[in-house]
Amino acid sequence: MKKILIVDDEPNIVMALEYTFKKNNFEVFIARDGQEALDILKIQLPDVIILDVMMPMVDGFATLEQIKKDERLRHCKVIFLSAKNKEKDIEKGLSLGANLYVVKPFSVKKLVEQVHELIQ
């Protein structure tokens, strides 16, 4: 079973994604900010991390920088899911090592397809 970590502080998005990915046979882990995500990543090695940019405590960009420093997490695919839609934000996310940058609002169905494509 593939593992996915959803990191977002917006409950509606978390609930929708958790439900959808469980239906698609993923083991789902939830974090509501970057620090909580980093704590989970100490004990879990997900195949995919869906990461919001704007969050309390540690934002998504800083979280990704920490993920990329950890040798155990190098295989993880990272997708930014953010309302920050300026070109410079997207470029920053990708330059930090994200595999994809998806802008909110988004299609859950399309996101699931993109996750499957990344982990094939």
Buried (B, 14 or more C-beta within 10 A) or exposed (E): EBBBBBBBBBEEBBEBBBEBBEEEEBBBBBBBBBBBBBEBBEEEEBBBBBBBBBBEBBBBBBBBEBBBEEEEBEEBBBBBBBEBEEEEBBEBBEEBEBBBBBBBEBEEEEBBEBBEEBBE
